[in-house]
């Protein structure tokens, strides 16, 4: 991996702008922003310099599964939430 790409991504992550590094064709929504943030957190944990600081594969799999569940739950909440009326 190109170190400068990693540094750029990490800076975007730290500044709360991780969504800016995603493919522009991807949906921009609250759900996709949350997923991008969670996946980024996990990715940066996986690049820790020492093995003891990195998650195990089991922890990675569990984290990814939880991200998936949260995303599905968020989408279901959006479907059932009453539509907000625009202010006049």
TAFENRA-V734284 format. One record per residue. N is the residue number from 1. RES is the residue in three letters. SS is DSSP state (H for helix, E for strand, - for the rest). PHI is phi in whole degrees, 0 to 359 (none if undefined). OMEGA is omega in radians with two decimals (none if undefined). Layout:
# TAFENRA-V734284
n = <N N>
res = <RES RES>
ss = <SS SS>
phi = <PHI PHI>
omega = <OMEGA OMEGA>
This chain:
# TAFENRA-V734284
n = <1 2 3 4 5 6 7 8 9 10 11 12 13 14 15 16 17 18 19 20 21 22 23 24 25 26 27 28 29 30 31 32 33 34 35 36 37 38 39 40 41 42 43 44 45 46 47 48 49 50 51 52 53 54 55 56 57 58 59 60 61 62 63 64 65 66 67 68 69 70 71 72 73 74 75 76 77 78 79 80 81 82 83 84 85 86 87 88>
res = <UNK UNK UNK UNK UNK UNK UNK UNK UNK UNK UNK UNK UNK UNK UNK UNK UNK UNK UNK UNK UNK UNK UNK UNK UNK UNK UNK UNK UNK UNK UNK UNK UNK UNK UNK UNK UNK UNK UNK UNK UNK UNK UNK UNK UNK UNK UNK UNK UNK UNK UNK UNK UNK UNK UNK UNK UNK UNK UNK UNK UNK UNK UNK UNK UNK UNK UNK UNK UNK UNK UNK UNK UNK UNK UNK UNK UNK UNK UNK UNK UNK UNK UNK UNK UNK UNK UNK UNK>
ss = <- - H H H H H H H H H H H H - - - H H H H - - - - - - - - H H H H H H H H H H H H H H H H H - - - - H H H - - - H H H H H H H H H H H H H H H H H H H H H H H H - - - - - - - ->
phi = <none 292 303 291 294 300 297 299 296 296 296 298 300 296 271 78 240 299 299 292 267 281 304 296 282 286 300 254 214 301 296 292 294 296 297 300 294 296 294 295 305 295 299 290 297 291 261 303 294 244 302 296 272 266 288 285 298 297 295 297 300 295 296 296 297 294 299 299 298 295 296 297 298 298 296 295 297 296 293 268 288 295 293 280 275 294 282 290>
omega = <3.11 -3.10 -3.12 3.08 3.11 -3.12 3.11 3.14 -3.13 3.10 3.10 3.14 -3.11 -3.13 3.11 -3.09 -3.08 -3.13 -3.11 -3.13 -3.13 3.07 -3.11 3.12 3.13 3.13 3.05 3.13 3.07 -3.12 -3.12 3.08 3.11 3.13 3.14 3.13 -3.13 3.13 3.11 3.09 -3.13 -3.14 -3.14 3.03 -3.11 -3.14 3.12 -3.03 -3.12 -3.11 -3.11 -3.14 -3.12 3.09 3.05 3.11 3.10 3.12 3.10 3.14 3.12 3.13 3.12 3.11 3.12 3.08 3.13 -3.14 3.14 3.13 3.13 3.12 3.13 3.13 3.12 3.10 3.14 -3.14 -3.05 -3.14 3.11 3.14 3.10 3.12 3.10 3.11 -3.13 none>
